[in-house]
Amino acid sequence: MKALHFRRSLAGGEGAFTNRQLIALVLPLIAEQLLAVMVGMADTVMVSGVGDSAVAAVSTVDTINTLFIQLFTAMSAGGAVVAAQYLGRRETENACAAARQLILATACLSICIAALTLVFYKQVIGLLDQGNDLDTLNQSYTYLLITACSFPFLGLYNGGVGLLRAMGNTKASMWTSIAMNIINIGGNAILIHPCGLGVAGAAIASLLSRGVSAAIILYLLFNEHLPIHLEPLRRFRKNLQFDFPMIRRILRIGIPNGLENSLFQVGKVLIMGIITTFPTAIRAANGICNSVSSVVNIPGNSIGLAAIAVVGQLVGAGEKEEARRYGKKLLKWMYVCNFPTNLALIFAAGPVVRLFNLSAEGVPVAVEILTLYGILSIFTHAPSFGLPNVLRAAGDARYTMIVSVISMLTLRMGASYLLVYGLGMGLLGVWVAMHMDWLARAVCFCVRFAGNKWLNRKVI
């Protein structure tokens, strides 16, 4: 498995990374992200035959699951930035030390979260589901209890994938995602309907797929030939030794990123409290919109993930102006890639929604929301979600946290309550508020990127 390394000689105008290197980095990420989203989408699509209550239950619990996934992703990003910057300096021993501490810390965090969720699952669902549909409530309990058991696997998987991306080794994580999807979709096909397990079958399939994917990623990281790797079995105890100075370096990125992502998801959880007051058909429409919208910007999101390896290595090597140049280049690529997928959504929203067996009440609502989403995200998604990764890769995670939290509280949440209850816009008001949040983020991140402060943050 080859790692991504930039060219120290910039003569000839080719730059630190060739377009061929960047494309080789991004294409597997696009495939991986598409496959990762399909895990959740497969649950939504395949339980839709069980009924609207099953779709609503999966949608509600996935909001909780996403909150915890964001925590693991934040830790992964912290470790990936530190490891990438060490790799840019050619300090592979320190990069490996960062990898060990990332995996160890993530394992501890994910086990604690899983245990707490299993104990307080009713209270967690009670915070979200304020409706009166007992069938949806009971199915939510079942789905959460089973998927909570997969949190340790998700933590290890995200940590390992972050390290592979820091090396530019995206093909390995792509093939792991393929295996995850085969197991998940195959498990759904067997367990949901033939075995009559409904949402429990979907949850069990997700648990199995995440467990296998975590095992594969860890197996790959034990390869001593990788520039970033874990200690082999003969020295396995070294992987279990805490190095608190290294953990602090990881947490300088991980904590602000974790707070940002967690508070962002907490806001979504609170907004879900609004959505659960809607009729079941409208809640199901929201779940379908979440699943479909998560697909259309995957190319742009993947380029944003690539920025962690590219910008991180350049900043670690002191190539600050190259880091800025590649940040601009990757942002342009995000716009180019997001445009056709969002355009396709605008014209295909109706046929796509009808694939989900949604009731007649929910179809026009979902079509309206997805059409609006396709129009607005063409302009706001890339700077709102791509530029933060560029800034974090340089160590400017605190700024992205502050902007995201303020925008979430004032626009995403505040505007949702105003548009839903004040103006009576219903579910559409929640999605309009989301785009207001994205626009504010985009403006703030563009202003920050145009300055120099983000390039002068110290991580290692």
N, C-alpha and C positions, 0 to 999 in steps of 0.2 A: 504494500500500500504506500503510495507516494504522498508526500506532504507538500504543501504550497510554500514556496520560498520566493521572495522578491529578488530582483536583480539589483545588486549594489552599484553596478555601473549603469548610469542612466544615459550614456552617450548614444547618439543616433536618434534620440527623440522617441524611443520605444517605450520609455517609462519603466516603472518598477515592476509592473505586471503586464504581460501581453494580453491582448483581447482573447487569445486562445486559452490562456490560463484562467481568465475570469469566466469565460463560458464553460470551461470544464469544471469550475467550482460551482457555478450557478445552476446548471442543468440538473445535476443530481439533487440539489436542494429543492428545485421546483417539484421534481418527482416525489421526493420525500415528504414535502409539505402537503402535496395533494393527497398522498396516501395516508398521512397522519389525520387530515381532516376527514377522510373517508371512513376512518374508524368510528368517529362520532356520527357521521351522516348515515353510515350503514345501520347503526342502531335506530336512528330516527325513521329511516325509510322502511326498515324491515319490521318495526313494531307498529307502523302505521296501519297495517292490516288488523291489528288487535283492537284498535279504536282510538278516538281522540284523547281519551283519558290516559292511554299508554304514552302517546306522543307528548302530552302535556307533562306527564311525570318525568319522562326522560329529559325534556327541555328544562324543567325546574332543577333536577339534580345535576345536569350538565353545567348549570350556572355555578353550583358549588364546586364541582370537580374542576372547572376551569380556574376558579380562585386558587385552589391548591396547586394545580399545574403551573400557574403563573409564579407561585413561590419557588417551585423547583426550577423553573426556567430562569428565574432571577439569580438563584445560586449558580446555575450553570453558566449564565452570562458573566457573572463575576469571575468565576474560575477560568472561563475561556479568554476573557480580556487579559487577565494576569498571565496566563500561559502563552497567549499570542505575543504579548509584549516581550516576555522572556525569550520566546522563539525568535523574535525580530532581532534581539541582541545576541543570538546564538548561544544563550545560556540554557542548554537543554536540561541540565541537572535541576535547575530551579523550576523549569517548566514541568518536569516530572514531579517535583515536590508539590507544586500547585495542584497537579492532577490528583495526587493521593489525598490531599486535604479536601479537595472539592468532593470527591466520592465519599470520603468518610463523613464529612459534615452533612452532605445531602442525605446519606443513609440514616443518620441519627434524626434529622429533621422530619423526614418522611415517615419514619416509624412512629414518632410521637404524634404526628398529625393523624395518621391512620387510627391509632389507639383512641385518641380523643373523639374522633368522629364516630367510631363504633360505640362508644359509651354514650355520647350525647346526640345520637342521630335524630331522635324525635324533636329535640329542641332546635336542631339545625333546620330541619324541614319546617318546623313551626314558624321560624323567622321569615321563611319565604312564602309558604303556601297559606294564604289567608282566605282561601275559598272554602266552599262547603261541600265539595265533591269528595266523599269518603273513598270512593274507588281510586281516584287520582292520588289521594293522600297515601293510601296503603301501598300502591305501586311505587310511589316515590320512596317510601321506607325501604322496600325490597331492593330497589335499584341502588340506593345510596349505600346500604349495608354491604352489598357485594362489591361494588366498585371501590369502596373505601379500602378493601383488602389489597387492591392493586396499587395503592399510593407508594409503598416502598419500591415497587418495581418501576413506577413512573419516575420517582426521584432518581434512581440509579440510571435509568435510561436517559433522562434529560441531561444529567451530569456527564455521562459518557459521550453522548452526541455532541454536547458543547465542546468537549475536548477534541473530538474528531474534526469539528468545523474549524477550531482554532488552528489546526494543522492544514486545513484546506482539504481534508480527506472526507469528501461528502458522498463518495460512491458507497462507502461501507454503511453509512447511516441510511442511504437510499435502499439498499438491499435488505437491511433490517426492517425498514418500513413495509417493504413488499411482503416479507414473512409475517409481519404483524397483521396486515390486512387479510392475507390468505386465511390465517387462523381465525380472525375476528368474523369475517364474512361467512366462512365455512361453519363456524360455531353457531352464528345466528341462524343460518339456513337449517341447521339440524335442531337447535334447542328452542327457538321461538315458537314455531308452528308444529313441526312433526312431534316434538316432545311435549308441546303444550305448556311451556314454561313462561311464555310471554316476556315481560320486561326482565324477569329473573334470568331467562336464557340469554338475552342480550348482554346483561351484566356479566354473566359467567364467561361468555365468549370474549368480552373485553379484558377480563381478568387474566384469562389464559394467554391472550395475545401479548399483553403487557409483560407478563412473567417471562415468556420466551424471548421477547425483544431485549429485555434487560440482561438476560443471560448471554445473548449473542454479543451485545455491546461490551460487556465486561470481558468476555473471552477475547475480543479483538484488542482491548486495551492492555492485555497481558503480553502482547507481542513486543519483545525488547528491541526489535528493529525499528519501531516507530520513534520519532523524535520526542513524542510525549506518550508515556506509557506508565502502567502500574508495575510495582515490583512483582517478579514471578513467584510461583508457589514456594520455592525454596527459601525465599526471603519475605514471605507473606506478612509476617508480623510487622514489618516496616510500614505496611499499608494501614495498620491500625494504630499507629503512633501519632498523637496530635502534635502539630507544629503551629502553635498559636500565633506567632508573628506572620506566618504565611496565611493563616485563616483570616487575620485582620486585613491583609492586602486584598483577599478575595471579597471580604465583607464591605470594603470601601466602595466596591461596585455593587455587590450583591444586596446590601441593606437598602441603599436608596432605590435600586431597581426593584427590589422585593417590595418595599413600601409603596412605590409607584404602582406596580402591577397589582398588589394586593388591595390597595385602596381603590384602584380602578375597578377591580372585580367586586369589592364591597359595594361600591356605588351601583354596579350592575345588579348585585344581589338585592339592594334596597329598591331599585327600580323594578326588580322582579316582584316585589311586594305590591307594586301598582298593577303589574300585568296579571298576577294571580287573582285579582278581583274581577277580571274580564270573564266573559263566558268561555267555556272549555274550547269551543271552536276557534275563538280568537287567540287563546293561549296556544293552541296547536299551530295556528297560522304564524305566530311569533317564533315558535320552535323551528318551523320550516324555513322561515326567512333567515334565522340565525345560521342554519345549516348551509343554505344556498349561498348566502353572502360571504361565508367564510372561504368559499372556493374561488371566487372571481379575482381576488387580489393576491392569490398565492404566488404568481410570478414576481410581483413587486415585493412581497414579504420575503421571498427567498433571496432576492438581491440584497435586501436589508440585512439578512442574516450573514450573507457573504461579507458584508462590510466589517463585521467583527474581526474576521481573520485578516482582511486586507488592511484596514485602517489600523488595527491593533498592532500588526507586525511593523508597519511603517512608523507609527508613533514610537514604538519600543526601540526602533533603530535610529530615532532622531530625525527622520525624514518628514518634517512637519508640513512643508509645502506640498510634497507628494501626497500626504494624507488628505489635505484639502482638495487637491486636484482629483484624486480618486473618489472622494466623497461626492463631488459634483458629477463625476462621470457615472457613478452608480445611481445617483438620484435621477439622472436623465434616463438611464436604462429602466428604472422603475416606472416612470411615466409611459415610456414606449411599450412596456409589457402589460401595464394595467389597462391601457386604452382599449385594445380589441376585446378583452374579456368582459369589461364593463359594458361596452357597446353591445356585445352579444346578449348580455343579461337584459338590457333595455328592451330588445326586440323579442326575446324568448321567454320573458317572465311568465306569461300565461301558460304555455305548454309545460314549462318546468314545474310550476306549482301543481298542475294537474297530475303529475307523476306520483304525488304523495297521497293520493286518496283522501284529500282534505274535504270536509263537508262543504256544502254549497255556501254556507254563511261565511266561511273563512277564506274562500278562494279570492274574491275581489279585494279583500283587505291585503292578503299576501302579495297579489300582483301589483297593487298600488305601491306598497312599501318597497318591493324589489326594483320596480322601475325607477323610483326616486333614488334609491341607493345607487343604482348603476350610473345615473346622471351625475350625482354629486361626488361620488368617490373617485371619479376620473381626475378631479382637480385636487382633492384634499388628502387622499390616502397616502400618497408617496411621501410628501414632506412630514405628515403627521406621524407616520410609523417607520419610515425609512431613515430620516435624519436622526432620530433619537439613537439608533444603533451606531451611527457614525460618531455621535457625541460620546456615547458610553464607551466605545472602543478606545477613545482617547482619555477616558477617566472622568468625563464630565457628567457623571450619573446624577449628582445632586441637583443640577439645574433641570434635567429632564423630569426628575421626581417632582420638584416644586411646581413646574408648569402643569404637569399632568394632573396633580392633585387639585390645584386651584381650578383648573378648567373643568375637571370632573364635578367638583362640588357646586360651582356656580352655574355651569351650563348644562352638563349632562343630567345632573339631578334636579337642580333648581328649575331649569326650563322644562324638564319632563313633567313636574308637578303643575307648573303653570299652564302648559299646553294641554295636558290631559284634563285637569280639573277646572282650570280657569277658562280655557277656550273650547273645551269639549272635543278635542281632536282624537280621543281614544288612542289606540295603539300607534297610529301614525304620528302622534305627538311625541311619543318616546323616541322614535327613529329620527324625527326632525331635530330633536334636542341632541341626539348623538352626533349628527352632522355639524351642528353648531359647535360642539366640543372639538371635533376634528379640525374645523377651520381655525379656531383659536390656537390650537396646538401647532398647526402648520405655520401660522404667522410667527409665533414665538420661536420655534425651532429654526426657521429660515433666518431670522434676525440674529440668533446666536451663532449659527454656522457662518454667517458673513463676517463676524468679528474674529478676534484672536484668542479670547479667554479659554475656549474649549481645547486649544492646542497646548496650553501651558499647565495642564493638570498633571500631577505626579501620582503614579500608581505603584511603580516598582523603583 
